[in-house]
Amino acid sequence: MDRHELGAFLRSRRERLRPQDVGLPSGSRRRTPGLRREEVAVLAHISTEYYVRLEQGRAPRPSSEVLAGIAGALRLTDAESDHLHVLAGSAPNRTGLHRRDVRPSILALLERLPQTAAFVISAAFEVLAWNDLAVALMEDFGRLDERDRNLARRAFLGSTVGETPLYGISDAAEFRHHVVMALRSTLARYPSDPAVIELVDELRSGSSEFDRLWERHDVQAAPMLSKTFDHPALGEITVDCDSLALVDRDQNLVLYSAPPGSRGAEALALLNVLGTEVDDYRR
């Protein structure tokens, strides 16, 4: 049970709600945003004293029934409810290290995907494996130090190799928000992993934007269904974006593809032919 994070998460979810969101009169004498603690307690069918202690990080571990009541009172989404249970220690919690070894079958699949740029990222946004088309579309990750293969670090702190921070993608702001939400969930699953702890600390100290988004305690990201790259050789390339969860290793297989006949498909086909020759345009 992470009492500090649990309390902070509860406060952030309570403060985002308006009384009318839960069927309560708004009144005119509210000094703070969101619901009052006693209102949440009534809606969750628990005592105000106990709820206050939860937010202050002084309460014992809540039962599943109490957590369900709080989730309903705060109108949590499924992802937020899952996160609440993880913080309270009532859900399976990975207390070891996040995995970086990619399944051999996935490595083979990367090379068998036609006209699709594909790569695998860890729970901490490290690029672990990639195919040639991903190199042509983004960059040759094999030439980078492991530090520069981390997309979270790349998104907020830039790169030591001087490349465009995020490959000219059109939804950079949305991607950064997605990174923060995903890393908060990752830290809840791996609270003792030094690599995850150090990454979050580095991003919080090195990026005011990351720190601001981190303090929002959001944990559910909207799906990114498409992405536009500003490629140095071919200009704008719009692709479909799909992320497939590799549940057994807590990794994601990211796929960039395009409908047949589209300009994006033509650009990917050309990149497939040019291969790593496009690196010349980046120098």
N, C-alpha and C positions, 0 to 999 in steps of 0.2 A: 504494500500500500504506500503510495507516494502522497503523503498528506498535504505537502505544500502545493504540488501541482494540482491535486484534486480540489483544494480550496480555491486556487486561482481560476481553474476551469469553471467551477460552479459560479463564481462571481461574474466571470465574463459572460456566461450564458444568461444569468439572471439579469444583468444590466442591459442586455440587448433587447429584452422583451418590454413591451408596453402593456399596461393593465388591460386595455381593450383586446390585446392579442389572446388573453386567457379568459375573457368574459367578465372582467372586473371594471368598475367605474374608475375613470382616470383621476378625478378629483382635481383640486387646484393647489394643494399644499405639499407637493412632492419636492424635496430638496435634492434628491439624487436621481440619476436616470434609472430606468428599468423598474422591475418589481421590488417590493420590500421583502426582506427575509421572512417575515411572518406570513406574507402572502404565499410565498413558495412552500413554506411548511404546511400551511392549511391545504393547499392544492395537492401536496404529496402525502398528506395524512400522517405527518410526523410532528413532533414537538418543535416549537420555534427554537428552544434552547439547543436541541440536538443539531438542528440545521445550522445554527450560528456556529456551533463548535466545528462542524464539518468545514465550513468556509474558513474558519480560523486555523484549521489543521490540528485541532485538539481532540477530535472525536475518535472512538475506536472504529474498526472496520465495519461499514454498513452492510446489512444483509442484502441479498439479491432483491428481496421484496421492497426494501427501502430504496434501493437504486432504481428499480422500475418505477416507483412512485415519483422520485425526483425527476427521472427522465421524462415522464409524462407531464409533470408540472412545468418543466422548463421547455417543453415542446422540442426535445432533442430529436435529431434525425437518427437513422439507424447507425451511421458512422459515428456520430457524437455519442450515442448511447454505448456503443462498443468501447469507445475511448474512455468513457466514464467508468465502465467496469474494469478496464485494464488499470486505470489509475487507482481504483479502489482495491485492487488485488483479488478481484473475484472472477477474473477471466484468465485463461492460459497466458502466461507471461514468459517471453523468451529472455532469460536473464544472462545468457552467454553472449557470444559475439555473433554479429550478423555474417552470413555466409558470402564468400566472394568466389567460390569455385563453381563454375558453370557446368551443368550436366553435359556429357559428351554428345548426347543426342541433340541437344539444343545447339551446340557448336556446329554439328553437321547440318542442322536445319538452316542455319544462317546462310550457308553456302548453296543451299538448294532452293532458296526463295527467288523466283524469277522477277525481275524488274521491281524489286522491293529493297529499299534501304532498311537494314535491320541491325539492332544492337541490343545488348542486355545490360541493364543497370542493377546495381545492388540496392538494398533498402536505404543506403546512404548516398545514392545518386552517383556512385562510381561506375564508369563505363568499363565493363568487364570483358566483353567480347563484341565483335562487330564484323560485318562483311564488307566486301570491296565497294559496294555501292554506297554504303554509309560513309566510307572514307571519301568517295568522290563528292558526295552531297555536303558533308560536314568538314571533316579533316581526317588526317591519318593519326588515329589515336596511338598507334604503335610507336610513333616518334616522340610522344609526350612522356614526361615523368608522370608517375601515378597521381601526384598532386593535381596536375593539370587535366587529368581525365575525370575529375569530379565535376559534374554539371552544376551542383549547388554552389560550389566555390566559384565556378566560372560565371554563374548567373549574377552573383553579388559582389565578387571581388575582382573579376576580370581574369586575365591569363598572363602568365609570365612570358609567353611566347608571342604576345602582341597581336593575336588574332582578334577578329570581331568578337565581342564578348559572348554573343549567343547566335552566331552564324547569321545575323541579320533577320531573325525570325520576327514575324509581324506581331506576335502575341507575347512579347517579352515580359510585359507586366503581369499578365495572367500566369505565365510560366513561373515567375518568381513567387507569386502567391501560392501556386500549387506546390512548389518546393518547400515553402515554410510549413504548410499544412501537413505534407507528407513526412517531413523530418520530425514534427512534433509527435506524430503517431509512432515513428521509428524509435524515438527516444523513450517513449512509454513502453515499447516492447523490449528494448535493449538498454535498460537504465544503467547497466554496469559495463557497457562496451566503451572502452577508452576512445576508439576511433570516432564513434558517434558523439560522445560527450565533447571531445576536443573540436570536432567540426562545428557543432552548434555554438560552442564558446567563441570560436574564431569568427564565425559569421556574425554573432551578436556584437562582438567588440569591433569588428572591421567594417560593418555596414549598418548605418542608421536605419536604412529601409528594412533590412532583415529584422532588426531589433523591434522596430515599430510593428511589423506584421506579426512577429512572434508574440508580442504582448496581447494580441487580439485573441489568442487561444483557439483559432479556427482549426478544424480537423477534417472537414469534408471538402474535397476539391471537385469543381465541375469538370466533366469530361472534356478533353480537348479533341475535337473531332476532325479538325483540319489545321494545317500550319503552312505558312508561306515563308520560304527562305529567300533571302537576297543573295543569290549565288554570285561570286566574283566573275565567273565566266559566262553564265547563261541568264543572269538577271533573276527576276522573280520566278520561283517554282512553288506552286501550290500543290500540296499532297494531302491525302487522307492520313490521319494519325490514329493508330490503334495501339493500346498498351495491354498486353496479355500477362496476367499474373502467373508466375511460376511458384505456386504456393509452397511446395516442399522446401524451397530454399529462400523464400521471401525475396524474390527478385522479379523483375519485369522484363518481358521481351517487347521492345518498342518497334513498330513497323510503320514505315512511311511508303505508301503506294499511291497510285492514281488510277482513275477509271480509264479503260482503253479508249484511245482516240483523243483524250484531253491533252492540253498543252503540257500539263504536269507529267503525263505518261511519256510524251515525246521527249521531254527534258531528261527524265530518268533513263530512258533508253539511250540517249546520247551520252549521258554520264557513264552508263554501263560500258559503252564502247571506249570512251576516253580514259576511264579508269583513273589511276593516280596521276595522269598527265595534267589534270586540272590543278595540281599543287603549284604548277608554274605560275598560275594566275594569282596565287596567294602571296607570292614572294615579291 
